[in-house]
């Protein structure tokens, strides 16, 4: 690349930076001041500003409406075990196509996971951020509200020791392999 091409690229990068800053102006608040963009190269700052703009302008929708047509699940009681297993894995693949990653599912049977998706995930109103590297991670166990499950099936030995330090007098459940090991897309 010669100097003229490099200069053209730098000018385009600066123009893009000015456009992004202008579009973000209505959303500026003190949270943006935490990041010192003066310490970033302009291309990195542009990527950061693009992600902020995508977040600020993203619609908040039930996850089921992130799909065309809307993703609806047949009631679990209407499916036999094989039908439910097949449909569950179709739905997991559909969620992954929308960059929704499920974590901590292996303590749930197929039927329980299917019902959790239908009851909790699909109706959940979330920002639909369209960025190529953006992942929406849905943890099917919350370590703060369900510490027993998390400690029993998912916490590493180090995490278990840290939990004990912060919960003196707490009792650690025996560490076990979850009963329903799955290989989910990550």
Secondary structure, 3 states (H helix, E strand, C coil): CCHHHHHHHHHHHHHHHHHHHHHHHHHCCHHHHHCCHHHCCHHHHHHHHHHHHHHHHCCEEEHHHHCCCCCCCCCHHHCCHHHHHHHHHHHHHHHHHCCEEEECCCCCCHHHHHHHHHHHHCCCEEECCCCCCCCEEEECCCCCCCHHHHHHHHCCHHHHHHHHHHCCCCCCCCCCCCCCCCCCCC
